[in-house]
Amino acid sequence: MPPAAPSPILRRRRLGVELRRLREAAGLTGDQVIERIGWASASKLSRLENGRSRPDPQDVADLLTLYGADEALRTELLGITGEAGDMRGWLKNFPVMTQQQRGWAELEAGCVEISEYNPVLVPGLLQTPGYAQVRIVSARQVAEGAGEPAPGEEPETEVQARLARQSLLTREPDAPRYTAVLEEAALGRRAGPPEVLREQLVQLCELALLPNVTLHVLLRDTQIGHWYLPPTAFSLYRFADPLDPETLTIEGGFTDVMSTEAIALNRYKVVFEWLCTAALNASDTLSWLIEATGRLTEAPPPSTVAFGPTTAPTQRRRASGRLTER
């Protein structure tokens, strides 16, 4: 199961924030630090402070000495340094992991609360294997149409990595509190074949019964606030360690944005409250999911759509070139 402790990436971010704070408190510029310690690379300190490199314990110890950190803080930050460098040990907690899924797993590890909204998809932590497969294969067809190289992992491997993250919701004894607002459209017939949607709905019913999981379905014609329309999918993460900054991720389809800025976080917290207020409550959501499952059970026979790699639809061409180039 995923560990309760934060991931090495989160530890690097926390370490970087602390090192920058200590440097500024000491009244030192980056160039002064590099000169006094004698590092050859001017970018080394920047990478450490921005959490972009694996920290060397001796480098961190030298910085703490230069900044005059007291013994208690020194012990704490050197401990964080050890956690920040143990990527291999952390990954052993997952039976399967890929580069794409690891980014999300790193954020989710160590969380005490996760809040998610998506206007068109079921969030990854709630997806069934079939639903995940459809999402991954369809996204790869877009990349193929754009002439991009194929990912190194097979879709089945990516699905298994996504499923490995999901044990977070049933982790004992410290599973995070998870709340999601699901748009009705994310569970509509455009999302996949009937048998895939039915399996997804059944799983959502089961997950809604977990004590730490709260699901809300937002019906398509429901007004949010004063006719507010959420522009994109987003997630909010709060961590067990109160000194680890709360994090916002915004999903833009092909590009994701991460932020710890208080202004952005507070705005999306307000939006999430509006979404929860407008959506069905937890009890009514479970009833809606059960009824939707029943409607799909009475639907026509299952589709014969295959979930393996398929050929993307042929694009129309114009004299000026491919549509994807326009």
Secondary structure, DSSP 8 states (H G I E B T S, - for coil): ---SS--HHHHHHHHHHHHHHHHHHTT--HHHHHHHHT-S-TTHHHHHHTT-S---HHHHHHHHHHHT--HHHHHHHHHHHHHHT-HHHHHTT-SS--HHHHHHHHHHTTEEEEEEEESSS--GGG--HHHHHHHHHHHHHHHHHTT----SS-HHHHHHHHHHHHGGGG-TTT--EEEEEEEGGGGSGGGS-HHHHHHHHHHHHHHHTSTTEEEEEE-TT---TTT----SEEEEEEESSTTS--EEEEE-SS-EEEE--HHHHHHHHHHHHHHHHHS--HHHHHHHHHHHHHHHHTSSS------S--------EETTEEGGG-
